[in-house]
């Protein structure tokens, strides 16, 4: 049996490259692109459906090269207040909820609110401050979420040298991000029957089905896996045929 010519491409090599490219493309679909703006304070939610409860996670990076983040404060809305606000314990940090009277009574799930949590402030112990080139995540459980739209959650970041950075600027209609954008949450539409209950780990629609985006991502991953297996099998079969 003749030995394979090293100058010739290996059988199935091109297909292996195609498989790898497909898998990498699938990964790109599943992960957001990173950029310099990621250094800003951001908020993410495990559910964005109006009327649902949601876990909000604020990612706060230290942008200073010489000082540390020692305190973080988040301002919650008063015109669409949350009936429930809870903090997740964070070692080395003390969380304080500050409740204030609302400008006017607000109906939430049939109940009338006259006061609600206005600010949540986390303060670090000396050894828990967020140093240069580090970030920390601060989590809240809130709900129910208001009607669909953009919900601004301004944040204040305090450094060990006393500097205070206010992340409170709304993004204009042009889409050009300001220097200190306020963390923003896009609340999606639910329905009148959407229950105000704790959000499930898998995002759901108002009808109770799986979120279309989650279905699409799951389906894409499955298609890529099947494609990789099929092309890999073809490559192996052709390799064996070539050798025989």
VENJO-V647060 format. One record per residue. N is the residue number from 1. PHI is phi as a letter, one per 30 degrees, with the letter a starting at -180 (* if undefined). OMEGA is omega in whole degrees, -180 to 180 (* if undefined). BURIAL is + if it has 9 or more other ideal C-beta (glycine too) atoms within 8 Angstrom, else -. Layout:
# VENJO-V647060
N/PHI/OMEGA/BURIAL ; N/PHI/OMEGA/BURIAL
This chain:
# VENJO-V647060
1/*/-177/- ; 2/d/177/- ; 3/d/180/- ; 4/d/179/- ; 5/d/-178/- ; 6/d/-179/- ; 7/d/-179/- ; 8/d/177/- ; 9/d/178/- ; 10/d/178/- ; 11/e/179/- ; 12/i/-177/+ ; 13/d/-180/- ; 14/d/179/- ; 15/d/177/+ ; 16/d/178/+ ; 17/d/179/- ; 18/d/179/+ ; 19/d/-180/+ ; 20/d/179/- ; 21/d/180/- ; 22/d/-180/+ ; 23/d/179/+ ; 24/d/178/- ; 25/d/178/+ ; 26/d/178/+ ; 27/d/179/- ; 28/d/179/- ; 29/d/-174/- ; 30/d/-177/- ; 31/c/178/- ; 32/d/179/- ; 33/d/179/- ; 34/c/179/- ; 35/a/-178/- ; 36/d/-178/- ; 37/d/179/- ; 38/d/178/- ; 39/d/180/- ; 40/d/176/+ ; 41/d/-177/+ ; 42/b/175/- ; 43/b/175/+ ; 44/b/-177/- ; 45/b/177/+ ; 46/d/173/- ; 47/a/180/+ ; 48/c/-176/+ ; 49/d/177/+ ; 50/e/179/+ ; 51/j/-179/+ ; 52/c/170/+ ; 53/d/-174/+ ; 54/b/172/+ ; 55/c/179/+ ; 56/c/179/+ ; 57/b/178/+ ; 58/c/177/+ ; 59/c/-175/+ ; 60/b/177/+ ; 61/c/173/+ ; 62/c/-177/+ ; 63/c/179/- ; 64/d/179/+ ; 65/d/-173/- ; 66/b/-177/- ; 67/b/-176/+ ; 68/c/175/+ ; 69/d/-176/+ ; 70/c/-179/+ ; 71/a/178/+ ; 72/b/179/+ ; 73/b/178/+ ; 74/c/-179/+ ; 75/c/-179/+ ; 76/c/-174/+ ; 77/d/176/+ ; 78/c/179/+ ; 79/d/175/- ; 80/b/-172/- ; 81/d/175/+ ; 82/d/178/+ ; 83/d/-179/+ ; 84/b/176/- ; 85/b/178/+ ; 86/b/178/- ; 87/c/174/+ ; 88/c/-180/- ; 89/e/179/- ; 90/b/-177/+ ; 91/e/178/- ; 92/i/-179/- ; 93/b/178/+ ; 94/c/-178/- ; 95/c/179/+ ; 96/b/175/- ; 97/c/180/+ ; 98/c/-179/+ ; 99/c/180/- ; 100/b/175/- ; 101/d/178/- ; 102/d/178/+ ; 103/e/178/- ; 104/a/179/- ; 105/e/-179/- ; 106/b/178/+ ; 107/d/178/- ; 108/b/180/+ ; 109/h/177/- ; 110/i/179/- ; 111/c/179/- ; 112/c/179/- ; 113/c/175/+ ; 114/c/175/- ; 115/b/-178/- ; 116/a/178/+ ; 117/d/-178/+ ; 118/c/-179/+ ; 119/b/172/+ ; 120/b/-176/+ ; 121/b/175/+ ; 122/c/179/+ ; 123/b/-174/- ; 124/c/165/+ ; 125/d/-176/- ; 126/e/-175/- ; 127/c/-178/- ; 128/c/-180/- ; 129/e/-178/+ ; 130/d/-175/+ ; 131/d/177/- ; 132/e/-180/+ ; 133/i/177/- ; 134/b/174/- ; 135/b/177/- ; 136/b/179/+ ; 137/c/-178/- ; 138/c/-172/+ ; 139/c/176/+ ; 140/b/168/+ ; 141/c/-175/+ ; 142/b/175/+ ; 143/l/-10/+ ; 144/d/179/+ ; 145/d/-178/+ ; 146/d/179/+ ; 147/d/-178/- ; 148/e/-180/- ; 149/k/180/- ; 150/c/180/- ; 151/c/180/+ ; 152/d/-180/+ ; 153/b/-176/+ ; 154/e/-179/+ ; 155/b/176/+ ; 156/b/-178/+ ; 157/c/-179/+ ; 158/c/-179/+ ; 159/c/-176/+ ; 160/d/178/- ; 161/c/178/- ; 162/j/179/- ; 163/d/179/- ; 164/b/178/- ; 165/c/-179/+ ; 166/c/177/+ ; 167/c/-172/+ ; 168/b/-177/+ ; 169/c/177/+ ; 170/d/177/- ; 171/d/-178/+ ; 172/d/-179/- ; 173/d/180/- ; 174/d/179/- ; 175/i/179/- ; 176/d/-174/- ; 177/d/178/- ; 178/d/-177/+ ; 179/d/-179/- ; 180/b/-177/+ ; 181/d/176/+ ; 182/d/173/+ ; 183/e/-176/+ ; 184/b/178/+ ; 185/c/177/+ ; 186/d/179/- ; 187/d/-179/+ ; 188/c/-175/- ; 189/d/172/- ; 190/c/175/+ ; 191/b/-179/- ; 192/d/-178/- ; 193/c/-179/- ; 194/d/-179/+ ; 195/d/176/- ; 196/d/-179/+ ; 197/b/-179/- ; 198/e/-177/- ; 199/d/177/+ ; 200/d/179/- ; 201/e/178/- ; 202/c/-179/- ; 203/e/180/+ ; 204/b/177/+ ; 205/d/-178/+ ; 206/d/-179/+ ; 207/d/177/- ; 208/j/179/- ; 209/d/179/- ; 210/d/178/+ ; 211/e/-179/+ ; 212/e/179/- ; 213/d/179/- ; 214/d/179/+ ; 215/d/-178/+ ; 216/d/-180/- ; 217/d/178/+ ; 218/d/179/- ; 219/d/179/- ; 220/d/180/+ ; 221/d/-180/+ ; 222/d/179/- ; 223/d/180/- ; 224/d/180/+ ; 225/d/179/- ; 226/d/179/- ; 227/d/180/+ ; 228/d/-180/+ ; 229/d/-179/- ; 230/d/-179/- ; 231/d/177/+ ; 232/d/179/+ ; 233/d/178/- ; 234/d/-179/+ ; 235/d/180/+ ; 236/d/-179/+ ; 237/d/180/- ; 238/d/178/+ ; 239/d/179/+ ; 240/d/179/- ; 241/d/-180/- ; 242/d/-178/- ; 243/d/-179/- ; 244/d/*/-
